Amino acid sequence: MADHTAPEHTPPGATLTGGARGEPPGEIPPDPAEARLRALYPHRAGIVRLNLIASADGKAAGADGTSRGLGGPEDQRILAVLRALCDVVLVGAQTARRERYADLAVRPGLAQARTMLGLREHVDVAVVTHTGNLPPGLTPARTWVVTHAGSPATARLGPEWAERLIIAGDQDVSPRTAIGQLGARGLSRVLCEGGPTLAGRLLNRGVVDDYCLTESPVVGAAAAPAIPPVPAGMDEAATLEGGGFVMRRWTRRS
Ligand SMILES: NC(=O)c1ccc[n+]([C@@H]2O[C@H](COP(=O)([O-])OP(=O)(O)OC[C@H]3O[C@@H](n4cnc5c(N)ncnc54)[C@H](OP(=O)(O)O)[C@@H]3O)[C@@H](O)[C@H]2O)c1
């Protein structure tokens, strides 16, 4: 789900209504520290969260071939919070290229909350790739390349990436191995931002604990891939609305 090109220092977005399951819905006005949203979207160590936005017809991208046109200030508010609460954003390389991922910055009001939670100052990005073809805005200082032993990525990327390569399989990246390898590097709060191919694999392998799915009022592009459905065994934990968007958080039943 795109946002890395959107300014992280813009004021927090529009008012939302809703809340946790079983609670009476309330209004959540913009707040630089987003205390209420942080309470609705806690991210414990060891939890893999997936965040996606689906068009009104279930697609992952709009006419420009990215998710940018599907979103609005309402879901961007939540995305900023989800990023501030994680150690690492995990994406498929196609998403990183299409949506021009670059090193991430945390909004100032949320940076303080991050410090209070004992999280590192920066949110890293981990790109799952076979080819090793990365967008130029991602630097080895903040990026991990998750690939497999048979991949051309190791030869393609320069020596500055040597310390940032994670080999998570022989001929293919295994989602479970990748998550374990990130955890071994102290990156155990994982936020996967898609795309649908990577998200589908994570869901199929049962490694997603928490699925945040926004329903956009905007229609998607006919050729865009579909957003994977919420799997059985998850319950709706929170629902927020605003600007025609519905943002649901689903959590795995324990
Ligand atoms: N609506 C949303 O929330 C949302 C979120 C994200 C993206 N999107 C959109 O979705 C589209 C991209 O999604 P996508 O499904 O086509 O691609 P994707 O999941 O972002 O990335 C697929 C790529 O990831 C790498 N990859 C995935 N699994 C792998 C594995 N097991 N082993 C090795 N490499 C692996 C490969 O990279 P290489 O090609 O480098 O080998 C593959 O081509 C774009 O249009 C994007 O804008 C929408």
The ligand as an ORCA input file, in Angstrom:
! r2SCAN-3c Opt
* xyz 0 1
  N      -3.826     -2.040     -2.760
  C      -2.788     -2.264     -1.986
  O      -2.858     -2.234     -0.756
  C      -1.458     -2.556     -2.636
  C      -0.340     -2.831     -1.845
  C       0.867     -3.113     -2.452
  C       0.940     -3.127     -3.827
  N      -0.147     -2.851     -4.574
  C      -0.093     -2.913     -6.039
  O       0.047     -4.287     -6.373
  C       0.879     -4.407     -7.538
  C       2.121     -5.205     -7.194
  O       1.756     -6.411     -6.581
  P       2.207     -7.828     -7.175
  O       1.336     -8.822     -6.516
  O       2.232     -7.748     -8.654
  O       3.710     -7.958     -6.707
  P       4.419     -7.981     -5.258
  O       3.810     -9.003     -4.373
  O       4.569     -6.620     -4.748
  O       5.880     -8.426     -5.698
  C       6.082     -9.592     -6.439
  C       7.581     -9.741     -6.545
  O       8.105    -10.045     -5.278
  C       9.170    -10.975     -5.423
  N       8.716    -12.203     -4.786
  C       7.492    -12.458     -4.264
  N       7.476    -13.678     -3.711
  C       8.709    -14.192     -3.877
  C       9.328    -15.410     -3.500
  N       8.650    -16.331     -2.805
  N      10.609    -15.630     -3.836
  C      11.307    -14.673     -4.497
  N      10.784    -13.479     -4.871
  C       9.516    -13.268     -4.564
  C       9.441    -11.081     -6.914
  O      10.314     -9.978     -7.161
  P      11.316     -9.830     -8.413
  O      10.430     -9.456     -9.566
  O      12.278     -8.751     -8.050
  O      11.993    -11.125     -8.570
  C       8.043    -10.832     -7.471
  O       8.080    -10.403     -8.820
  C       1.208     -2.990     -7.950
  O       0.241     -2.573     -8.873
  C       1.085     -2.219     -6.659
  O       0.850     -0.858     -6.901
  C      -1.348     -2.579     -4.003
*
